[in-house]
């Protein structure tokens, strides 16, 4: 006996919605490039100039592009200022006007992009001063310009920026609006939860450590981080910490959650037979699924597929994208990168 028409239609609709969510493409950033990757096999670079080959980065942020969590906009820098690209129309909007190029007498002023808010409505950025010394000149040092140096929050709705203060190194923007920062140096540093504008915060976990490469789960209740030679997981509700992996310095790196937060990954660096060279291994939920005698970056596309951007040591060889199945580690697709491209 067959299903009634209404039931069959409802089942078909559920299947179509599920498949649509499963096959939805994801935007990922590599240096100054943004890629659109579909888990069924389509890999395309966004044809837009997000700042060219040059990239500046520090603990305050980067001049490279940042994709909003809802995947609808890309923040980037141009003319030393913050710009926002609407992907639906590919139309850019200038959000700040503080940037200045350097001259023989004056230092530059430029914006570093720090983070999108989890709701994609705000952007945290940092106004930075340029170098005052010119190694190619024997003349006097450049003078600093007057500018609103420091942290700012840009609101997309009001199109205004407000200065804020972070009492430590930014690590993550939490769903309730608070910031996660690292306060202190190296092994004595503390993870702190800070409300925007506050000069002090509350400890997140009792154990100090050199926390870095922090990855926040989508619900904001848990995070992973590199802590010296370890990969740790921290519950932001009760402050409990567990060690997921422990090795030598820099052996385990770049923890990441799958989009739903149900799976986790991190990379392991291992020595090759050639002195000074290393390969990389991808571990998912603590199990090794993929190994390569080359360096690669890793991105979750959906809960079943990861994209690896492989770098060649030989400059005459091209980079390549590889799609890997989460369960089996088998390659679904391998595609060389065509260099160049990017228009304004």
Residue frames relative to the residue before (quaternion, step in Angstrom):
aa qw qx qy qz dx dy dz
X 1.0000 0.0000 0.0000 0.0000 0.00 0.00 0.00
X 0.3635 -0.7739 0.4821 0.1912 3.59 -0.68 1.07
X 0.6053 -0.5365 0.4344 0.3965 3.52 -1.33 0.26
X 0.5443 -0.5701 0.4843 0.3797 3.61 -1.15 0.51
X 0.6621 -0.5348 0.3507 0.3907 3.55 -1.18 0.60
X 0.6619 0.5169 -0.3191 0.4393 3.59 0.91 -0.91
X 0.6614 0.5017 -0.3098 0.4636 3.58 0.97 -0.88
X 0.6555 0.5053 -0.3165 0.4636 3.57 0.95 -0.89
X 0.6433 0.5195 -0.3226 0.4606 3.59 1.01 -0.77
X 0.6500 0.5121 -0.3168 0.4636 3.57 1.01 -0.83
X 0.6452 0.5166 -0.3172 0.4650 3.58 1.01 -0.84
X 0.6453 0.5207 -0.3149 0.4619 3.56 0.98 -0.87
X 0.6470 0.5177 -0.3211 0.4586 3.57 0.98 -0.86
X 0.6459 0.5189 -0.3179 0.4610 3.59 0.99 -0.86
X 0.6509 0.5141 -0.3145 0.4617 3.56 0.99 -0.84
X 0.6568 0.5094 -0.3100 0.4615 3.58 0.97 -0.85
X 0.6524 0.5020 -0.3134 0.4734 3.59 0.98 -0.84
X 0.6548 0.5127 -0.3105 0.4604 3.58 0.96 -0.90
X 0.6674 0.4902 -0.3072 0.4691 3.58 0.92 -0.88
X 0.6283 0.5410 -0.3343 0.4480 3.58 1.02 -0.81
X 0.6695 0.4837 -0.3014 0.4765 3.57 0.96 -0.89
X 0.6498 0.5316 -0.3111 0.4455 3.58 1.03 -0.85
X 0.7721 0.3775 -0.1812 0.4780 3.56 0.94 -0.91
X 0.3859 0.7464 -0.4736 0.2639 3.58 1.25 0.07
X 0.4293 -0.7107 0.4861 0.2727 3.62 -0.81 0.92
X 0.2560 -0.7559 0.5871 0.1356 3.53 -1.27 0.47
X 0.3231 -0.7249 0.5740 0.2016 3.57 -1.10 0.72
X 0.0066 -0.7919 0.6099 -0.0282 3.57 -0.84 1.00
X 0.3230 -0.7576 0.5473 0.1490 3.54 -1.17 0.72
X 0.0127 0.7534 -0.6574 0.0071 3.52 -1.09 0.87
X 0.8163 -0.1056 0.0084 0.5678 3.56 -0.41 1.27
X 0.7735 -0.2699 0.2113 0.5331 3.63 -0.45 -1.17
X 0.5729 0.5737 -0.3805 0.4448 3.58 1.25 0.33
X 0.1511 -0.7481 0.6372 0.1070 3.55 -1.21 0.64
X 0.1376 -0.8121 0.5666 0.0244 3.54 -0.80 1.09
X 0.2446 -0.7305 0.6204 0.1470 3.54 -1.16 0.75
X 0.0131 -0.8315 0.5512 -0.0677 3.55 -0.41 1.28
X 0.1923 -0.7662 0.6084 0.0761 3.52 -0.82 1.11
X 0.4872 -0.6970 0.4311 0.3015 3.64 -0.77 0.92
X 0.6434 0.5075 -0.3424 0.4596 3.61 1.18 -0.31
X 0.7677 -0.4470 0.1817 0.4218 3.59 1.21 0.17
X 0.5805 0.5734 -0.3927 0.4243 3.62 1.21 0.01
X 0.0164 0.7867 -0.6148 0.0545 3.58 -0.80 1.08
X 0.1207 0.8008 -0.5706 0.1366 3.58 -0.51 1.19
X 0.3915 -0.6934 0.5538 0.2436 3.54 -1.12 0.72
X 0.4628 -0.6432 0.5267 0.3078 3.58 -1.05 0.79
X 0.3283 -0.7785 0.5085 0.1660 3.56 -0.56 1.21
X 0.4694 0.6319 -0.4739 0.3947 3.54 0.25 1.32
X 0.4189 -0.7039 0.5194 0.2435 3.55 -1.09 0.77
X 0.0741 -0.8199 0.5676 -0.0027 3.57 -0.39 1.27
X 0.8210 -0.2599 0.1135 0.4955 3.57 0.99 0.71
X 0.5191 -0.6750 0.4095 0.3274 3.57 1.22 0.12
X 0.7620 -0.4121 0.2527 0.4310 3.58 -1.28 -0.14
X 0.6147 0.5725 -0.3603 0.4057 3.60 1.11 -0.56
X 0.0106 0.7981 -0.6013 0.0376 3.58 -0.98 0.83
X 0.0975 -0.7757 0.6220 0.0440 3.55 -0.83 1.03
X 0.0627 0.7996 -0.5928 0.0729 3.56 -0.97 0.83
X 0.0492 0.7610 -0.6457 0.0392 3.54 -1.22 0.63
X 0.7150 -0.4056 0.3072 0.4795 3.59 -1.23 -0.18
X 0.6334 0.5402 -0.3361 0.4405 3.61 1.21 -0.36
X 0.7595 -0.3215 0.2231 0.5197 3.61 1.12 -0.44
X 0.4314 -0.6837 0.5373 0.2403 3.51 -1.32 -0.36
X 0.4209 -0.6636 0.5439 0.2945 3.55 -1.25 0.36
X 0.5160 0.6400 -0.4135 0.3914 3.58 1.28 -0.02
X 0.6445 -0.5510 0.3663 0.3832 3.60 -1.24 0.33
X 0.1513 -0.7550 0.6317 0.0893 3.55 -1.29 0.58
X 0.2868 -0.7613 0.5611 0.1528 3.58 -0.79 1.05
X 0.4719 -0.6740 0.4878 0.2916 3.59 -0.93 0.88
X 0.6296 -0.5661 0.3698 0.3827 3.62 -1.08 0.61
X 0.6982 0.4421 -0.2844 0.4860 3.62 1.05 -0.64
X 0.4396 -0.7446 0.4113 0.2884 3.59 1.36 0.14
X 0.5120 0.6661 -0.4051 0.3607 3.61 1.18 0.45
X 0.7954 0.1835 -0.0808 0.5720 3.59 1.19 -0.48
X 0.1864 -0.7475 0.6237 0.1320 3.52 -1.31 0.40
X 0.2431 -0.7371 0.6139 0.1436 3.56 -0.84 1.01
X 0.0924 0.7885 -0.6026 0.0818 3.57 -0.97 0.83
X 0.4126 -0.6981 0.5205 0.2673 3.58 -1.26 0.13
X 0.0829 0.7495 -0.6535 0.0655 3.51 -1.15 0.81
X 0.8234 0.0794 -0.1081 0.5514 3.57 -0.96 0.89
X 0.6492 -0.5610 0.2830 0.4287 3.57 1.13 0.85
X 0.6487 0.5070 -0.3133 0.4734 3.60 1.26 0.23
X 0.5598 -0.5792 0.4800 0.3475 3.54 -1.40 0.19
X 0.0243 -0.7673 0.6406 -0.0153 3.53 -0.97 1.00
X 0.1964 -0.7658 0.6013 0.1153 3.56 -1.25 0.49
X 0.1970 -0.7856 0.5808 0.0816 3.54 -0.79 1.09
X 0.2681 -0.7325 0.6074 0.1505 3.58 -0.83 1.07
X 0.3563 -0.7829 0.4700 0.1979 3.57 -0.42 1.21
X 0.5929 0.5874 -0.3745 0.4040 3.61 1.08 -0.61
X 0.7958 0.2485 -0.1106 0.5410 3.58 1.04 -0.80
X 0.3122 -0.7608 0.4892 0.2905 3.59 1.33 -0.32
X 0.4478 0.6733 -0.4595 0.3675 3.57 1.08 0.79
X 0.2696 -0.7852 0.5374 0.1481 3.61 -0.76 1.02
X 0.1318 -0.7651 0.6256 0.0766 3.56 -1.21 0.63
X 0.3633 -0.7201 0.5491 0.2189 3.55 -0.92 0.91
X 0.2190 -0.8238 0.5152 0.0896 3.59 -0.61 1.15
X 0.7890 0.1633 -0.1055 0.5828 3.63 1.13 -0.53
X 0.1543 -0.7683 0.6129 0.1014 3.54 -1.32 0.38
X 0.3722 0.7289 -0.4836 0.3104 3.55 0.88 0.99
X 0.5435 0.6689 -0.3838 0.3314 3.60 1.19 -0.44
X 0.0150 0.7735 -0.6330 0.0277 3.55 -1.10 0.79
X 0.3930 -0.6926 0.5501 0.2515 3.57 -1.04 0.76
X 0.5375 -0.6180 0.4535 0.3516 3.56 -1.18 0.48
X 0.1710 -0.7331 0.6456 0.1285 3.52 -1.33 0.44
X 0.7138 -0.4089 0.3151 0.4733 3.58 -1.25 -0.12
X 0.7616 0.3739 -0.1914 0.4936 3.58 1.10 -0.68
X 0.8004 0.2949 -0.1173 0.5086 3.61 1.06 -0.74
X 0.4582 -0.6732 0.5138 0.2699 3.57 -1.08 0.79
X 0.5532 -0.6135 0.4526 0.3358 3.55 -1.21 0.45
X 0.2028 -0.7091 0.6533 0.1713 3.53 -1.41 0.19
X 0.1015 0.8186 -0.5581 0.0903 3.60 -0.73 0.95
X 0.4531 -0.6860 0.5167 0.2390 3.51 -1.32 0.50
X 0.1528 -0.7412 0.6465 0.0965 3.55 -1.11 0.83
X 0.3370 -0.7429 0.5454 0.1924 3.57 -0.84 0.98
X 0.2217 -0.8092 0.5357 0.0953 3.57 -0.74 1.06
X 0.7740 -0.2812 0.2264 0.5202 3.61 0.62 -1.05
X 0.4067 -0.6184 0.6063 0.2908 3.50 -1.39 0.40
X 0.4871 -0.5966 0.5348 0.3475 3.56 -1.24 0.43
X 0.6388 -0.5588 0.3538 0.3931 3.63 -1.08 0.55
X 0.7080 0.4378 -0.2677 0.4851 3.63 1.12 -0.60
X 0.4656 -0.7238 0.4032 0.3112 3.60 1.33 0.21
X 0.5314 0.6527 -0.3955 0.3678 3.60 1.18 0.41
X 0.7867 0.2219 -0.1144 0.5646 3.58 1.22 -0.36
X 0.2025 -0.7553 0.6117 0.1197 3.56 -1.30 0.43
X 0.2481 -0.7305 0.6191 0.1470 3.54 -0.98 0.93
X 0.0823 0.7944 -0.5971 0.0751 3.57 -0.81 1.01
X 0.3132 -0.7475 0.5665 0.1493 3.54 -1.30 0.42
X 0.2720 -0.7397 0.5943 0.1601 3.58 -0.87 0.98
X 0.1028 -0.8328 0.5434 -0.0239 3.55 -0.49 1.30
X 0.3803 -0.6958 0.5589 0.2427 3.56 -1.20 0.60
X 0.4589 -0.6950 0.4917 0.2544 3.53 -1.09 0.77
X 0.6914 -0.4700 0.3504 0.4222 3.54 -1.35 0.12
X 0.3266 -0.7390 0.5550 0.1978 3.55 -1.07 0.75
X 0.6704 0.4649 -0.2987 0.4952 3.58 1.19 -0.43
X 0.1611 -0.7601 0.6230 0.0903 3.56 -1.09 0.79
X 0.3195 -0.7917 0.4844 0.1911 3.62 -0.26 1.23
X 0.6838 0.4779 -0.2869 0.4709 3.60 1.21 -0.41
X 0.7107 0.4136 -0.2496 0.5114 3.58 1.27 0.06
X 0.3185 -0.7339 0.5681 0.1927 3.57 -1.15 0.67
X 0.4881 0.6837 -0.4157 0.3487 3.56 1.29 0.09
X 0.7222 -0.4220 0.3068 0.4540 3.58 -1.30 -0.08
X 0.6167 -0.5568 0.4063 0.3803 3.57 -1.22 0.45
X 0.5364 -0.5933 0.4846 0.3541 3.53 -1.21 0.51
X 0.4043 -0.6960 0.5402 0.2456 3.54 -1.16 0.64
X 0.5005 -0.6381 0.4940 0.3134 3.55 -1.18 0.64
X 0.3971 -0.6948 0.5475 0.2444 3.55 -1.08 0.78
X 0.4980 -0.5837 0.5291 0.3623 3.53 -1.30 0.30
X 0.2072 0.7662 -0.5751 0.1980 3.57 -0.72 1.10
X 0.5345 -0.6307 0.4518 0.3351 3.63 -1.19 0.43
X 0.0552 -0.8415 0.5374 0.0103 3.58 0.56 1.17
X 0.6302 0.5430 -0.4030 0.3814 3.55 -1.14 0.68
X 0.7151 -0.4535 0.3384 0.4103 3.55 -1.36 -0.21
X 0.0082 -0.7806 0.6245 -0.0222 3.53 -1.14 0.81
X 0.2340 -0.7357 0.6152 0.1600 3.55 -1.28 0.48
X 0.1856 -0.7743 0.5989 0.0856 3.55 -0.75 1.11
X 0.2296 -0.7737 0.5826 0.0958 3.57 -0.85 1.08
X 0.3882 -0.7526 0.4807 0.2276 3.60 -0.53 1.14
X 0.6483 0.5339 -0.3296 0.4314 3.60 1.06 -0.68
X 0.7619 0.3444 -0.1924 0.5137 3.59 0.87 -0.94
X 0.2843 -0.7816 0.4904 0.2605 3.57 1.29 -0.45
X 0.5476 0.5774 -0.4038 0.4513 3.54 1.12 0.77
X 0.3009 -0.7311 0.5855 0.1791 3.52 -1.30 0.50
X 0.1114 -0.7689 0.6265 0.0628 3.55 -1.12 0.77
X 0.4516 -0.6736 0.5134 0.2806 3.56 -0.97 0.88
X 0.0400 -0.7788 0.6258 0.0159 3.56 -1.10 0.72
X 0.3147 -0.7438 0.5589 0.1882 3.56 -1.30 0.03
X 0.1023 -0.7731 0.6242 0.0468 3.55 -0.97 0.90
X 0.2673 -0.7959 0.5225 0.1485 3.62 -0.57 1.11
X 0.7685 0.2083 -0.1605 0.5833 3.55 0.95 0.88
X 0.6775 -0.4795 0.3701 0.4172 3.55 -1.34 -0.08
X 0.4467 -0.7011 0.4894 0.2634 3.59 -0.76 1.04
X 0.0956 -0.7982 0.5935 0.0391 3.55 -1.04 0.89
X 0.7994 -0.1296 0.1196 0.5743 3.60 0.95 -0.82
X 0.3228 -0.6958 0.6073 0.2069 3.54 -1.33 0.54
X 0.2850 -0.8038 0.5049 0.1330 3.56 -0.48 1.23
X 0.6469 -0.5636 0.3481 0.3778 3.63 -1.11 0.61
X 0.6833 0.4773 -0.3044 0.4611 3.63 1.07 -0.57
X 0.6445 -0.5469 0.3118 0.4339 3.60 1.28 0.10
X 0.5694 0.5867 -0.3915 0.4223 3.59 1.20 -0.26
X 0.3767 -0.6963 0.5633 0.2364 3.53 -1.35 0.35
X 0.2736 -0.6954 0.6339 0.1997 3.52 -1.27 0.53
X 0.0155 0.8119 -0.5807 0.0585 3.58 -0.67 1.12
X 0.3445 -0.6836 0.5976 0.2385 3.52 -1.35 0.34
X 0.0771 -0.8100 0.5813 -0.0052 3.54 -0.64 1.16
X 0.7160 0.3693 -0.3017 0.5097 3.56 -0.64 1.13
X 0.4849 -0.6805 0.4852 0.2577 3.53 -1.33 0.03
X 0.8792 0.0211 -0.0266 0.4752 3.52 -1.20 0.78
X 0.8617 -0.1230 0.0799 0.4858 3.60 -0.99 -0.85
X 0.6677 0.4978 -0.3083 0.4597 3.61 1.20 -0.31
X 0.4550 0.7098 -0.4404 0.3086 3.60 1.27 -0.02
X 0.2529 -0.7609 0.5838 0.1271 3.56 -1.20 0.67
X 0.3763 -0.6754 0.5809 0.2546 3.55 -1.17 0.66
X 0.0350 -0.8217 0.5677 -0.0361 3.56 -0.72 1.10
X 0.2894 -0.6983 0.6245 0.1967 3.56 -1.21 0.66
X 0.0332 -0.8239 0.5637 -0.0489 3.58 -0.65 1.15
X 0.3452 -0.7007 0.5831 0.2233 3.58 -0.98 0.86
X 0.5959 -0.5971 0.3830 0.3765 3.64 -0.92 0.84
X 0.7983 0.2710 -0.2311 0.4857 3.55 -0.83 1.06
X 0.5884 0.5793 -0.3772 0.4194 3.60 1.18 -0.43
X 0.4105 -0.7213 0.5073 0.2323 3.56 -1.10 0.71
X 0.7494 0.2355 -0.1705 0.5948 3.58 1.26 -0.27
X 0.1920 -0.7857 0.5761 0.1181 3.56 -1.26 0.22
X 0.5166 -0.6156 0.4944 0.3313 3.54 -1.34 -0.19
X 0.5096 -0.6457 0.4645 0.3279 3.62 -0.94 0.81
X 0.3622 -0.7285 0.5460 0.1996 3.55 -1.06 0.84
X 0.7889 0.0303 0.0337 0.6128 3.56 1.00 -0.88
X 0.5630 -0.6479 0.4005 0.3208 3.56 -1.05 0.77
X 0.6927 0.5062 -0.2858 0.4269 3.58 0.97 -0.85
X 0.3220 -0.7191 0.5767 0.2161 3.61 -0.83 0.92
X 0.1821 0.7903 -0.5747 0.1093 3.58 -1.26 0.25
X 0.5514 -0.5938 0.4748 0.3433 3.52 -1.32 0.29
X 0.0326 -0.8436 0.5352 -0.0288 3.57 0.40 1.27
X 0.1554 0.7754 -0.6017 0.1120 3.56 -1.04 0.82
X 0.7883 0.2956 -0.2340 0.4862 3.56 -1.35 0.11
X 0.1515 0.8290 -0.5177 0.1474 3.56 0.95 0.97
X 0.0690 -0.7762 0.6267 0.0037 3.55 -0.96 0.97
X 0.2250 -0.7943 0.5570 0.0909 3.56 -0.62 1.20
X 0.4359 -0.6691 0.5288 0.2874 3.58 -0.96 0.83
X 0.6664 -0.5592 0.3156 0.3789 3.59 -1.09 0.73
X 0.7057 0.4540 -0.2804 0.4661 3.62 0.99 -0.70
X 0.4734 -0.7187 0.4073 0.3058 3.59 1.28 -0.04
X 0.5726 0.6250 -0.3671 0.3830 3.60 1.24 0.12
X 0.7862 0.1904 -0.0900 0.5809 3.56 1.23 -0.24
X 0.0524 -0.7887 0.6108 0.0452 3.57 -1.19 0.51
X 0.2258 -0.7062 0.6436 0.1900 3.49 -1.40 0.27
X 0.0069 0.7975 -0.6028 0.0226 3.55 -1.19 0.55
X 0.4301 -0.6065 0.5804 0.3321 3.50 -1.35 0.29
X 0.0322 -0.7889 0.6132 -0.0245 3.59 -0.85 1.01
X 0.7778 -0.1992 0.0851 0.5899 3.53 0.13 1.32
X 0.8128 -0.1967 0.1533 0.5264 3.64 -0.65 -1.04
X 0.6498 0.5462 -0.2947 0.4389 3.60 1.29 0.04
X 0.2424 -0.6577 0.6717 0.2397 3.50 -1.45 0.20
X 0.0522 -0.8217 0.5674 -0.0139 3.59 -0.62 1.13
X 0.2383 -0.7274 0.6234 0.1599 3.53 -1.32 0.46
X 0.1002 -0.8105 0.5771 0.0077 3.57 -0.85 1.03
X 0.3031 -0.7211 0.5975 0.1763 3.55 -0.94 0.95
X 0.3112 -0.7881 0.5035 0.1689 3.59 -0.53 1.16
X 0.5826 0.5723 -0.3790 0.4353 3.60 1.25 -0.14
X 0.8255 0.1739 -0.0784 0.5311 3.60 0.78 -1.00
X 0.4982 -0.7023 0.3998 0.3143 3.61 1.28 0.02
X 0.4511 0.6936 -0.4583 0.3247 3.60 1.21 0.19
X 0.1556 -0.7909 0.5886 0.0614 3.57 -1.04 0.83
X 0.0625 -0.7767 0.6259 0.0327 3.57 -1.08 0.78
X 0.4007 -0.7045 0.5374 0.2330 3.57 -1.15 0.70
X 0.2436 -0.7911 0.5491 0.1155 3.59 -0.71 1.11
X 0.7911 -0.0480 0.0577 0.6070 3.58 1.08 -0.70
X 0.0123 -0.7948 0.6067 -0.0111 3.55 -1.09 0.73
X 0.1234 0.7930 -0.5833 0.1254 3.55 -0.82 1.02
X 0.7256 -0.3347 0.3026 0.5195 3.53 -1.08 -0.76
X 0.7139 -0.4441 0.3123 0.4423 3.57 -1.26 0.20
X 0.8501 0.0971 -0.1266 0.5019 3.59 -0.90 1.07
X 0.4132 0.7100 -0.4859 0.2986 3.63 1.17 0.20
X 0.7760 0.2082 -0.1080 0.5855 3.59 0.96 -0.91
X 0.0643 0.8144 -0.5664 0.1091 3.57 -0.82 1.05
X 0.8690 0.2471 -0.1378 0.4060 3.49 -1.54 0.11
X 0.0275 0.7986 -0.5971 0.0702 3.59 0.42 1.20
X 0.0311 0.8012 -0.5956 0.0478 3.58 -1.10 0.68
X 0.3449 -0.7135 0.5728 0.2094 3.54 -1.18 0.69
X 0.5005 -0.5800 0.5340 0.3576 3.54 -1.24 0.45
X 0.7096 -0.4809 0.2848 0.4291 3.64 -1.14 0.45
X 0.7160 0.4246 -0.2610 0.4887 3.61 0.97 -0.76
X 0.4630 -0.6925 0.4322 0.3452 3.57 1.23 -0.36
X 0.5258 0.6600 -0.3987 0.3591 3.60 1.27 0.07
X 0.7580 0.2511 -0.1651 0.5790 3.60 1.24 -0.33
X 0.1472 -0.7854 0.5953 0.0844 3.56 -1.19 0.50
X 0.1225 -0.7865 0.6034 0.0490 3.53 -1.17 0.63
X 0.0654 0.7501 -0.6574 -0.0290 3.51 -1.37 0.24
X 0.4353 -0.7011 0.5133 0.2356 3.54 -1.28 0.42
X 0.1785 -0.7543 0.6221 0.1105 3.53 -1.20 0.66
X 0.2515 -0.7502 0.5972 0.1314 3.54 -0.93 0.98
X 0.0102 -0.8128 0.5819 -0.0244 3.59 -0.77 1.02
X 0.5161 -0.6692 0.4347 0.3112 3.63 -1.02 0.73
X 0.3344 -0.7152 0.5807 0.1987 3.54 -1.15 0.74
X 0.6881 -0.4764 0.3421 0.4272 3.56 -1.29 0.07
X 0.6429 0.4841 -0.3169 0.5019 3.58 1.23 -0.45
X 0.4984 -0.6910 0.4398 0.2841 3.58 -0.67 1.10
X 0.8241 0.2295 -0.1920 0.4810 3.54 -0.94 0.96
X 0.6716 0.4616 -0.3053 0.4927 3.61 1.23 0.02
X 0.1432 -0.8044 0.5759 0.0281 3.51 -1.08 0.83
X 0.2821 -0.7067 0.6182 0.1971 3.50 -1.31 0.47
X 0.3398 -0.7351 0.5436 0.2205 3.56 -1.30 0.05
X 0.1664 -0.7689 0.6145 0.0592 3.49 -1.18 0.78
X 0.2678 -0.7584 0.5777 0.1393 3.57 -0.96 0.94
X 0.0764 -0.7864 0.6128 0.0184 3.56 -0.80 1.07
X 0.0775 -0.7840 0.6157 0.0157 3.56 -0.94 0.96
X 0.8286 -0.0313 -0.0520 0.5566 3.55 -0.74 1.14
X 0.7284 -0.4680 0.2178 0.4505 3.54 1.06 0.87
X 0.6688 0.4772 -0.2876 0.4922 3.59 1.30 -0.05
X 0.4469 -0.6824 0.5105 0.2722 3.59 -0.93 0.89
X 0.0597 -0.8231 0.5647 0.0037 3.59 -0.76 1.06
X 0.8075 0.0777 -0.0224 0.5843 3.61 1.15 -0.44
X 0.0360 -0.7956 0.6033 -0.0411 3.55 -1.02 0.92
X 0.0343 0.7985 -0.5967 0.0717 3.55 -0.92 0.92
X 0.4019 -0.7212 0.5100 0.2412 3.59 -1.00 0.80
X 0.6054 0.4901 -0.3610 0.5128 3.55 1.11 0.80
X 0.5337 -0.5997 0.4822 0.3508 3.55 -1.32 0.16
X 0.0917 0.7980 -0.5935 0.0504 3.59 -1.03 0.72
X 0.3539 -0.6730 0.6045 0.2374 3.51 -1.35 0.47
X 0.2417 -0.7955 0.5475 0.0947 3.58 -1.11 0.68
X 0.0216 -0.7937 0.6073 -0.0273 3.60 -0.99 0.90
X 0.3635 -0.6858 0.5811 0.2447 3.58 -1.01 0.82
X 0.2188 -0.7659 0.5918 0.1238 3.60 -0.93 0.92
X 0.7192 -0.1714 0.0702 0.6696 3.54 1.12 -0.80
X 0.7534 -0.4218 0.2454 0.4407 3.60 -1.23 -0.06
X 0.7332 0.4087 -0.2299 0.4925 3.59 1.24 -0.27
X 0.7758 0.3149 -0.1418 0.5281 3.59 1.22 -0.33
X 0.0894 -0.7683 0.6321 0.0478 3.54 -1.08 0.84
X 0.2664 -0.7446 0.5911 0.1587 3.54 -1.17 0.67
X 0.1428 -0.7830 0.6029 0.0553 3.56 -0.91 0.98
X 0.1782 -0.7484 0.6289 0.1128 3.56 -0.90 0.94
X 0.1748 -0.8284 0.5305 0.0411 3.55 -0.34 1.33
X 0.2126 -0.7806 0.5806 0.0919 3.55 -0.92 1.00
X 0.3071 -0.7545 0.5569 0.1621 3.56 -0.96 0.91
X 0.4556 -0.6742 0.5066 0.2850 3.57 -1.04 0.76
X 0.6581 0.4635 -0.2971 0.5136 3.56 1.16 -0.63
X 0.3927 -0.7593 0.4631 0.2340 3.64 -0.48 1.14
X 0.6138 0.5506 -0.3620 0.4347 3.62 1.20 -0.33
X 0.6560 0.4906 -0.3152 0.4792 3.60 1.24 -0.29
X 0.4890 -0.6895 0.4643 0.2644 3.55 -1.11 0.72
X 0.5169 -0.5618 0.5311 0.3675 3.51 -1.33 0.37
X 0.1355 -0.7951 0.5860 0.0775 3.57 -1.23 0.31
X 0.3253 -0.6948 0.6047 0.2140 3.54 -1.25 0.60
X 0.0430 -0.7728 0.6329 0.0167 3.56 -1.06 0.83
X 0.2147 -0.7497 0.6118 0.1321 3.58 -0.88 0.95
X 0.1181 -0.8137 0.5691 -0.0009 3.55 -0.79 1.11
X 0.4195 -0.6901 0.5344 0.2494 3.55 -1.04 0.83
X 0.5141 -0.6822 0.4275 0.2957 3.59 -0.82 1.00
X 0.7243 0.4669 -0.2588 0.4364 3.59 0.83 -0.95
X 0.8084 0.3045 -0.1337 0.4856 3.57 0.80 -1.03
X 0.3784 -0.7236 0.4914 0.3028 3.60 1.14 -0.55
X 0.4672 0.6864 -0.4427 0.3385 3.58 1.28 0.08
X 0.4914 -0.6563 0.4922 0.2925 3.54 -1.14 0.72
X 0.2672 -0.7603 0.5754 0.1393 3.55 -0.86 1.03
X 0.7947 -0.0308 0.0826 0.6006 3.55 1.12 -0.74
X 0.0460 -0.7554 0.6522 0.0438 3.54 -1.19 0.67
X 0.0495 0.8202 -0.5609 0.1013 3.55 -0.64 1.14
X 0.3705 -0.7327 0.5181 0.2399 3.64 -0.69 1.02
X 0.4472 -0.6813 0.5161 0.2636 3.52 -1.18 0.64
X 0.2672 -0.7334 0.6051 0.1572 3.54 -0.91 0.97
X 0.3318 -0.7811 0.4940 0.1891 3.55 -0.43 1.21
X 0.6842 0.4663 -0.3604 0.4297 3.52 -1.28 0.50
X 0.5540 0.6059 -0.4580 0.3409 3.54 -1.32 -0.10
X 0.5611 0.5992 -0.4559 0.3439 3.51 -1.34 0.23
X 0.0790 0.8020 -0.5833 0.1013 3.57 -0.35 1.26
X 0.5048 -0.6500 0.4736 0.3136 3.57 -1.16 0.47
